Amino acid sequence: MIELPQRHRPSVDAHINIVPYIDVMLVLLVIFMMTTPIIEQGIEVDLPTADAKMVDFTEQQPTIVTINNRVSTLLIL
């Protein structure tokens, strides 16, 4: 049988140059560091105060609404 000669393929270096990505990352980091103090500034707001009580469910039970697969509604008070 005849044997075919082997082809020689050149080795391929498939490396990604990440230096531009690092440069972009550092620029974005500087931009975020400069804009963060501007965003954190705000306006003082005087919120109103009022008396409030905790809801006690021992005196009043919650309302329960049940819907079954025939779309009939059961309301328990």
ROLONU-421719 format. One line per 10 residues: number of its first residue (from 1); their letters; for each residue x, y, z negated of N, C-alpha, C, CB. Coordinates in steps of 0.2 Angstrom, whole numbers. Glycine has a CB too. Example, Ala and Ser with C-alpha at 12.3 -4.5 7.8 and 13.67 -1.06 7.14 Angstrom:
<pts>
1 = AS = 66/-28/-39/62/-22/-39/66/-16/-39/57/-22/-45  64/-11/-35/68/-5/-36/64/0/-39/70/-3/-29
</pts>
This chain:
<pts>
1 = MIELPQRHRP = 4/-6/0/0/0/0/4/6/0/-5/0/-6  2/11/3/6/18/4/5/22/-3/4/21/10  10/24/-6/9/28/-12/10/36/-10/14/26/-17  5/40/-12/5/47/-10/10/51/-15/-2/50/-10  13/56/-13/18/59/-17/13/63/-22/22/64/-13  16/64/-28/13/68/-33/14/75/-32/16/66/-40  8/79/-33/9/86/-32/11/89/-39/2/89/-30  15/94/-38/17/98/-44/13/104/-45/25/100/-43  10/104/-50/6/110/-52/10/115/-57/-1/109/-55  10/121/-55/14/126/-60/10/126/-67/15/133/-57
11 = SVDAHINIVP = 13/127/-72/10/127/-79/7/134/-79/15/126/-84  1/135/-82/-3/141/-82/-3/143/-89/-10/140/-80  0/150/-90/-1/153/-97/-7/157/-97/6/157/-99  -12/154/-100/-18/158/-101/-19/161/-108/-25/153/-100  -15/166/-109/-15/170/-115/-19/177/-114/-8/171/-118  -23/179/-119/-26/185/-119/-22/190/-123/-34/184/-122  -21/196/-120/-18/201/-123/-23/205/-128/-15/206/-118  -22/204/-134/-26/207/-139/-24/214/-142/-27/202/-145  -19/216/-139/-17/223/-141/-22/228/-140/-10/225/-138  -25/229/-134/-30/234/-133/-36/233/-138/-33/233/-126
21 = YIDVMLVLLV = -38/227/-139/-44/226/-144/-42/228/-151/-45/218/-144  -36/227/-153/-34/230/-160/-34/237/-160/-27/227/-161  -32/241/-154/-32/248/-153/-39/250/-154/-29/250/-147  -44/247/-151/-51/249/-151/-54/248/-158/-55/245/-146  -52/243/-161/-54/241/-168/-52/247/-173/-52/235/-170  -45/249/-172/-43/254/-176/-46/261/-175/-35/255/-176  -47/262/-169/-51/269/-167/-58/269/-170/-51/270/-160  -61/263/-170/-68/262/-173/-68/263/-180/-71/256/-171  -63/260/-183/-62/260/-191/-61/268/-193/-56/256/-193  -57/271/-189/-56/278/-191/-62/282/-190/-50/282/-187
31 = IFMMTTPIIE = -66/281/-185/-72/285/-184/-77/283/-189/-75/282/-177  -78/277/-191/-82/275/-197/-80/278/-204/-83/267/-198  -73/278/-205/-71/281/-211/-72/289/-211/-63/280/-212  -72/292/-205/-74/299/-205/-81/301/-206/-71/302/-199  -85/296/-203/-93/298/-203/-96/296/-209/-96/295/-197  -93/291/-213/-96/288/-219/-98/294/-224/-92/283/-222  -93/298/-226/-94/303/-231/-100/308/-229/-88/307/-232  -100/309/-222/-105/314/-219/-112/311/-220/-104/315/-212  -113/304/-219/-119/301/-220/-121/300/-227/-119/294/-217  -117/300/-232/-118/299/-239/-121/305/-242/-112/296/-243
41 = QGIEVDLPTA = -120/311/-239/-122/317/-242/-130/317/-241/-119/323/-238  -133/320/-246/-140/320/-246/-143/327/-249/-143/314/-248  -150/327/-250/-153/332/-253/-156/330/-260/-159/335/-248  -155/334/-265/-158/332/-271/-166/332/-271/-155/336/-277  -169/327/-273/-176/327/-273/-179/326/-280/-179/321/-268  -183/330/-283/-186/329/-289/-193/325/-288/-188/336/-292  -192/319/-290/-198/315/-290/-203/316/-295/-196/307/-290  -209/315/-294/-214/317/-299/-214/311/-304/-221/317/-296  -216/312/-310/-216/307/-315/-224/306/-318/-212/309/-322  -226/300/-319/-233/299/-321/-232/293/-326/-237/298/-315
51 = DAKMVDFTEQ = -238/293/-331/-238/287/-335/-241/281/-331/-243/289/-341  -239/276/-333/-241/270/-329/-241/264/-334/-237/268/-323  -246/259/-333/-246/253/-338/-245/247/-334/-253/253/-341  -242/242/-337/-241/236/-334/-248/232/-333/-236/231/-338  -248/229/-327/-254/225/-326/-254/219/-330/-255/224/-318  -260/218/-333/-260/212/-338/-266/207/-335/-262/214/-345  -263/201/-332/-268/197/-329/-272/192/-334/-264/193/-324  -270/193/-340/-274/189/-345/-281/191/-346/-270/188/-352  -282/198/-345/-289/200/-346/-293/200/-340/-288/208/-348  -289/201/-334/-293/200/-328/-289/195/-323/-293/207/-324
61 = QPTIVTINNR = -293/190/-321/-290/185/-316/-289/188/-309/-294/179/-316  -284/186/-305/-284/189/-298/-289/186/-294/-277/187/-295  -291/189/-288/-296/187/-284/-292/182/-279/-299/192/-280  -295/176/-278/-293/171/-274/-297/170/-267/-292/164/-277  -294/170/-262/-298/169/-255/-295/163/-252/-297/176/-250  -300/158/-250/-298/152/-247/-301/151/-240/-300/146/-252  -297/150/-235/-300/149/-229/-298/142/-227/-298/154/-223  -303/138/-225/-302/131/-223/-302/130/-215/-307/126/-225  -301/124/-212/-300/123/-205/-306/124/-201/-298/116/-204  -312/125/-204/-318/127/-201/-320/134/-201/-325/123/-204
71 = VSTLLIL = -315/138/-203/-315/145/-204/-321/148/-208/-316/148/-197  -322/144/-213/-327/146/-218/-323/149/-224/-332/140/-221  -326/154/-227/-322/158/-232/-325/157/-239/-322/165/-230  -321/156/-244/-323/155/-251/-320/160/-255/-321/147/-253  -323/164/-258/-321/170/-262/-322/168/-269/-324/176/-260  -317/168/-273/-317/166/-280/-315/173/-284/-313/160/-282  -320/175/-288/-318/181/-292/-317/180/-299/-324/186/-292
</pts>
